[in-house]
Amino acid sequence: MSFVTHAAAALEPTVPASAVAHENEGYPVVRGEIPLLLSMRHAGTRALHLRYELLGSEDAPVVLLAGGISASRHVAASAQFPEAGWAEGLVAPGRALDPAGRRILAFDFVGADGSIDAPIDTADQADAVVLLLDALGIGQLRGFVGYSYGALVGLQLAALHPQRLQRLVAVSGAHRPHPYAAAWRALQRRAVALGQLQCAESQGLALARQFAMLSYRTPEEFGERFDAEPELVNDRVRVAAEDYLDAAGSRYVARTHVEAYLRLSESIDLHRVDPAAIAVPTVVVAVEGDRLVPLSDLVNLVEGLGRRGSLRVLRSPYGHDAFLKETDRIDAILATALRTGETA
């Protein structure tokens, strides 16, 4: 059942004048935002601005790329927007997501700016995607590539609005959260709450991110990278991984609003979708060693998809972060999946 027709409406059905268009080495880069009214499942009707970025020729097929809760609309550096994007290795010349042959769309998740102080459902994000497509005049996506939280949004889009995409690639994202992963996230949110009680919100968020890094990666990677003797610093023991964790926490605090982190973390745990409701051909990518989204959950997802689903399995020491690290292997999967979608 679609909620968009009665629950959400774009305030502007066309690309807004505030969009900024540029040319970058033969293909345009468009960055803008649309105002919309979104009737959310737990937060009521909200007036929002959805921020997006488009890379690629206007006549190229559109692929939407969505990452984890810390990902943004900026997926790759360009001359006009030179800061590094979160998917630099995947959105590049010669890759499956080469902007020379496909138009890459990405957006900032609803609530990513910290403006929503209420629960956010992954289905709300899917409804927002439809409004964005309407505003940009995009009738149907050639594909939706979602990693982690982005995969959850893609599953919702495929279930609620199957007419808006031809094919889904869902990497490290299942139809429901695993209780073990939900427990990890609950403790991370408690770390933030403890920091807030002590007037040390940034420290609480940094600690939550450090916990998250342990859940994203694997013991094998830590064993290889941080197998060193501990040091005594001011009569305290400091282990080899602490510098890495401190840096990860500091970087995250510098770019993340606390309320955004809390609400998007909760959104993962609210996520539920019936695989039988997904009518779109779906390639599910699992990573052995992913402690947040175990292989067994993704096998269950594919079984629920029936003939519409297929499974690819990677073994990687990077665990849940394999999508960001195993660039060549993920690119090969995307090349096959999107090519199949184009010939189907």
C-alpha positions as CSV (number, residue, x, y, z in Angstrom):
1,M,0.0,0.0,0.0
2,S,1.4,3.4,-0.9
3,F,1.1,6.2,1.6
4,V,2.3,9.0,-0.7
5,T,-1.1,9.7,-2.4
6,H,-2.8,10.6,0.8
7,A,0.0,11.0,3.3
8,A,2.6,13.1,1.6
9,A,2.8,15.7,-1.1
10,A,5.6,17.7,-2.6
11,L,5.2,21.5,-2.3
12,E,7.0,22.0,-5.6
13,P,6.5,19.4,-8.3
14,T,9.4,20.7,-10.4
15,V,13.2,21.1,-9.8
16,P,13.4,24.2,-7.6
17,A,15.2,27.4,-8.7
18,S,17.6,26.9,-5.8
19,A,19.2,24.0,-7.5
20,V,22.8,24.6,-8.5
21,A,24.0,23.1,-11.8
22,H,27.6,22.7,-12.8
23,E,29.6,20.9,-15.5
24,N,32.3,18.5,-14.4
25,E,34.5,16.8,-17.0
26,G,31.8,16.2,-19.6
27,Y,28.9,15.6,-17.3
28,P,26.7,17.9,-15.3
29,V,26.6,18.0,-11.5
30,V,23.4,19.3,-10.0
31,R,22.9,20.0,-6.3
32,G,19.7,21.3,-4.9
33,E,16.8,20.8,-2.4
34,I,13.1,20.5,-2.6
35,P,10.5,21.6,0.0
36,L,7.9,19.0,0.8
37,L,5.2,18.0,3.2
38,L,5.7,14.5,4.5
39,S,3.2,12.7,6.6
40,M,5.4,10.5,8.8
41,R,4.3,7.3,10.5
42,H,5.4,8.4,14.0
43,A,6.1,12.1,13.7
44,G,3.0,13.6,12.1
45,T,3.1,15.9,9.0
46,R,6.4,17.8,8.7
47,A,7.5,20.5,6.4
48,L,11.0,19.5,5.3
49,H,13.7,20.4,2.8
50,L,15.1,17.3,1.0
51,R,18.6,17.9,-0.2
52,Y,20.0,16.0,-3.2
53,E,22.8,15.7,-5.7
54,L,22.8,14.4,-9.3
55,L,25.8,13.4,-11.3
56,G,25.6,12.5,-15.0
57,S,24.0,13.3,-18.3
58,E,20.4,14.3,-18.3
59,D,19.5,11.6,-20.8
60,A,21.3,8.8,-18.9
61,P,19.4,6.2,-16.9
62,V,19.1,7.2,-13.2
63,V,20.5,5.0,-10.4
64,L,19.9,6.1,-6.8
65,L,22.7,5.4,-4.4
66,A,22.1,5.4,-0.7
67,G,24.5,4.6,2.1
68,G,24.5,4.2,5.9
69,I,23.1,6.7,8.4
70,S,26.2,8.8,8.2
71,A,26.2,9.0,4.4
72,S,25.0,12.1,2.5
73,R,24.0,13.3,-0.9
74,H,27.6,13.9,-1.8
75,V,29.0,10.6,-3.2
76,A,32.0,11.7,-5.1
77,A,34.3,14.7,-5.5
78,S,34.0,17.0,-8.5
79,A,35.6,20.2,-9.6
80,Q,32.7,22.2,-8.2
81,F,32.3,20.1,-5.0
82,P,35.9,18.9,-4.4
83,E,35.5,17.4,-1.0
84,A,35.7,13.6,-0.9
85,G,32.4,11.8,-1.1
86,W,31.5,8.7,0.8
87,A,31.4,6.4,-2.3
88,E,34.5,7.7,-4.1
89,G,35.8,4.3,-5.3
90,L,32.4,3.2,-6.6
91,V,31.2,6.4,-8.4
92,A,34.2,6.8,-10.8
93,P,35.1,6.4,-14.5
94,G,35.0,2.8,-15.6
95,R,32.9,1.7,-12.7
96,A,29.4,0.3,-12.8
97,L,28.3,3.7,-11.3
98,D,30.3,5.7,-13.9
99,P,28.5,9.1,-14.2
100,A,29.5,9.1,-17.9
101,G,26.9,6.3,-18.5
102,R,24.5,6.6,-15.6
103,R,23.0,9.5,-13.8
104,I,23.7,9.0,-10.1
105,L,21.2,10.4,-7.6
106,A,21.8,10.7,-3.9
107,F,20.0,12.5,-1.1
108,D,20.4,13.4,2.6
109,F,18.1,11.2,4.6
110,V,15.0,12.7,6.2
111,G,16.2,13.8,9.7
112,A,19.9,13.9,8.8
113,D,20.0,17.6,9.7
114,G,18.8,16.9,13.2
115,S,15.5,18.8,12.7
116,I,13.2,16.0,13.6
117,D,12.8,15.1,17.3
118,A,10.5,12.1,16.8
119,P,10.9,8.5,15.5
120,I,11.6,8.2,11.8
121,D,10.5,5.1,9.8
122,T,12.4,3.7,6.8
123,A,9.0,3.8,5.0
124,D,9.0,7.6,5.5
125,Q,12.4,7.7,3.7
126,A,10.9,5.7,0.8
127,D,7.9,8.1,0.6
128,A,10.4,11.0,0.5
129,V,12.3,9.4,-2.4
130,V,9.1,9.3,-4.4
131,L,8.5,13.0,-3.8
132,L,12.1,13.7,-4.8
133,L,11.6,11.7,-8.0
134,D,8.4,13.6,-8.8
135,A,10.1,16.9,-8.2
136,L,13.0,16.0,-10.5
137,G,10.7,14.6,-13.2
138,I,12.1,11.0,-12.9
139,G,9.3,8.5,-13.6
140,Q,11.3,5.4,-12.8
141,L,14.8,4.6,-11.5
142,R,16.9,2.2,-13.5
143,G,18.2,0.9,-10.2
144,F,18.4,1.6,-6.5
145,V,21.7,0.6,-4.8
146,G,21.4,0.7,-1.1
147,Y,24.0,-0.1,1.5
148,S,23.2,-0.7,5.2
149,Y,20.5,1.9,6.1
150,G,20.2,2.7,2.4
151,A,19.3,-0.9,1.7
152,L,16.5,-0.7,4.2
153,V,15.1,2.3,2.4
154,G,15.4,0.5,-0.9
155,L,13.5,-2.5,0.4
156,Q,10.7,-0.2,1.6
157,L,10.7,1.6,-1.8
158,A,10.4,-1.7,-3.6
159,A,7.6,-2.8,-1.4
160,L,5.6,0.4,-1.3
161,H,6.3,1.9,-4.7
162,P,7.5,-0.9,-7.0
163,Q,6.5,1.1,-10.1
164,R,9.3,3.6,-9.4
165,L,12.3,1.3,-9.8
166,Q,13.3,-1.5,-12.1
167,R,15.8,-3.2,-9.9
168,L,17.1,-3.1,-6.3
169,V,20.6,-4.0,-5.0
170,A,20.5,-4.3,-1.2
171,V,23.9,-4.7,0.4
172,S,24.1,-5.6,4.1
173,G,20.5,-4.7,4.8
174,A,17.7,-7.1,5.8
175,H,13.9,-7.0,6.1
176,R,14.2,-6.7,9.9
177,P,16.9,-5.8,12.4
178,H,18.7,-8.6,14.2
179,P,18.2,-8.5,18.0
180,Y,22.0,-8.6,18.5
181,A,22.5,-5.5,16.3
182,A,19.6,-3.7,18.0
183,A,21.3,-4.3,21.4
184,W,24.5,-2.8,20.1
185,R,22.6,0.3,18.9
186,A,20.7,0.6,22.1
187,L,23.9,0.8,24.1
188,Q,25.3,3.4,21.7
189,R,22.3,5.6,22.3
190,R,22.7,5.1,26.0
191,A,26.3,6.4,25.7
192,V,24.9,9.5,24.0
193,A,22.3,9.9,26.8
194,L,24.9,9.5,29.5
195,G,27.0,12.2,27.8
196,Q,24.1,14.5,27.7
197,L,23.4,14.0,31.4
198,Q,27.0,15.0,32.1
199,C,26.9,18.0,29.8
200,A,29.4,16.1,27.6
201,E,27.2,15.4,24.5
202,S,30.1,15.4,22.1
203,Q,32.0,12.9,24.2
204,G,28.9,10.7,24.4
205,L,28.5,10.7,20.6
206,A,32.2,10.0,20.1
207,L,31.9,7.0,22.4
208,A,28.8,5.8,20.6
209,R,30.7,6.0,17.3
210,Q,33.6,4.0,18.7
211,F,31.2,1.3,19.8
212,A,29.8,1.3,16.3
213,M,33.2,0.9,14.7
214,L,33.7,-2.3,16.7
215,S,30.4,-3.6,15.4
216,Y,31.1,-2.6,11.8
217,R,34.5,-4.3,11.6
218,T,35.7,-7.8,12.5
219,P,38.1,-9.4,15.1
220,E,40.2,-10.6,12.1
221,E,40.9,-7.0,10.9
222,F,41.7,-5.8,14.4
223,G,44.0,-8.7,15.0
224,E,45.9,-7.8,11.9
225,R,46.0,-4.0,12.3
226,F,46.4,-3.6,16.1
227,D,48.4,-6.6,17.3
228,A,50.9,-4.6,19.4
229,E,51.9,-4.5,23.0
230,P,50.0,-2.0,25.2
231,E,51.6,1.2,26.3
232,L,51.7,2.8,29.7
233,V,50.6,6.4,29.5
234,N,50.4,8.4,32.7
235,D,50.2,5.2,34.6
236,R,47.3,4.0,32.5
237,V,47.2,1.2,30.0
238,R,46.5,2.2,26.4
239,V,45.9,-0.4,23.8
240,A,46.9,-0.2,20.1
241,A,43.4,0.4,18.7
242,E,42.6,3.4,20.9
243,D,44.2,6.0,18.5
244,Y,42.1,4.6,15.7
245,L,38.9,4.7,17.8
246,D,39.6,8.2,19.0
247,A,40.1,9.5,15.5
248,A,36.9,7.8,14.3
249,G,35.0,9.4,17.2
250,S,36.4,12.9,16.6
251,R,35.7,12.8,12.8
252,Y,32.1,11.7,13.4
253,V,31.4,14.3,16.0
254,A,32.6,17.0,13.7
255,R,30.1,16.2,11.0
256,T,27.1,14.7,12.8
257,H,24.2,16.3,14.7
258,V,23.4,14.3,17.8
259,E,19.6,14.3,17.2
260,A,20.2,13.0,13.7
261,Y,22.3,10.2,15.0
262,L,19.8,9.1,17.6
263,R,16.8,9.2,15.3
264,L,18.4,7.5,12.4
265,S,19.8,4.8,14.7
266,E,16.3,4.3,16.1
267,S,15.0,4.1,12.5
268,I,17.1,1.0,11.9
269,D,15.4,-0.7,14.8
270,L,11.9,0.3,13.7
271,H,12.5,-1.1,10.3
272,R,10.1,-3.9,9.1
273,V,9.2,-5.0,5.6
274,D,7.5,-8.1,4.3
275,P,9.7,-9.7,1.6
276,A,6.6,-11.1,0.0
277,A,5.5,-7.6,-0.7
278,I,8.5,-6.8,-2.8
279,A,7.7,-7.2,-6.5
280,V,11.0,-5.8,-7.8
281,P,13.9,-8.0,-8.9
282,T,16.4,-7.8,-6.0
283,V,20.0,-8.7,-5.7
284,V,20.9,-9.2,-2.0
285,V,24.5,-8.9,-1.0
286,A,25.7,-10.5,2.2
287,V,29.1,-10.4,3.9
288,E,30.3,-13.3,5.9
289,G,31.5,-11.9,9.3
290,D,29.0,-9.0,9.3
291,R,27.9,-9.0,12.9
292,L,25.1,-6.5,12.4
293,V,23.4,-8.1,9.4
294,P,24.2,-11.8,9.6
295,L,24.2,-14.0,6.5
296,S,21.3,-16.1,7.9
297,D,19.0,-13.0,7.9
298,L,19.8,-12.3,4.3
299,V,19.2,-15.9,3.3
300,N,15.8,-15.6,4.9
301,L,15.2,-12.4,3.0
302,V,16.0,-14.0,-0.3
303,E,13.9,-17.0,0.5
304,G,11.0,-14.6,1.1
305,L,11.6,-12.9,-2.2
306,G,11.3,-16.1,-4.1
307,R,12.0,-15.9,-7.8
308,R,12.5,-12.2,-7.5
309,G,15.5,-12.5,-5.3
310,S,19.1,-13.6,-5.7
311,L,22.0,-13.7,-3.2
312,R,25.6,-12.8,-3.5
313,V,28.0,-13.6,-0.6
314,L,31.3,-11.9,0.1
315,R,33.9,-12.9,2.7
316,S,35.8,-9.9,3.9
317,P,37.7,-8.9,7.1
318,Y,35.9,-5.6,6.9
319,G,32.5,-7.0,8.0
320,H,29.7,-4.6,7.7
321,D,31.9,-2.0,6.1
322,A,32.9,-4.3,3.2
323,F,30.8,-2.2,0.8
324,L,33.1,0.8,1.4
325,K,36.3,-1.2,1.4
326,E,35.9,-4.1,-1.1
327,T,35.5,-1.7,-4.0
328,D,36.4,-4.0,-6.9
329,R,34.3,-6.9,-5.7
330,I,31.3,-4.7,-5.0
331,D,31.7,-3.0,-8.4
332,A,31.7,-6.4,-10.2
333,I,28.4,-7.3,-8.5
334,L,26.9,-3.9,-9.4
335,A,28.0,-4.2,-13.0
336,T,26.2,-7.6,-13.3
337,A,23.1,-6.6,-11.4
338,L,22.5,-3.3,-13.3
339,R,23.3,-4.8,-16.6
340,T,20.8,-7.5,-16.0
341,G,18.3,-4.9,-15.0
342,E,18.8,-3.1,-18.3
343,T,18.2,-6.1,-20.4
344,A,15.3,-7.5,-18.4
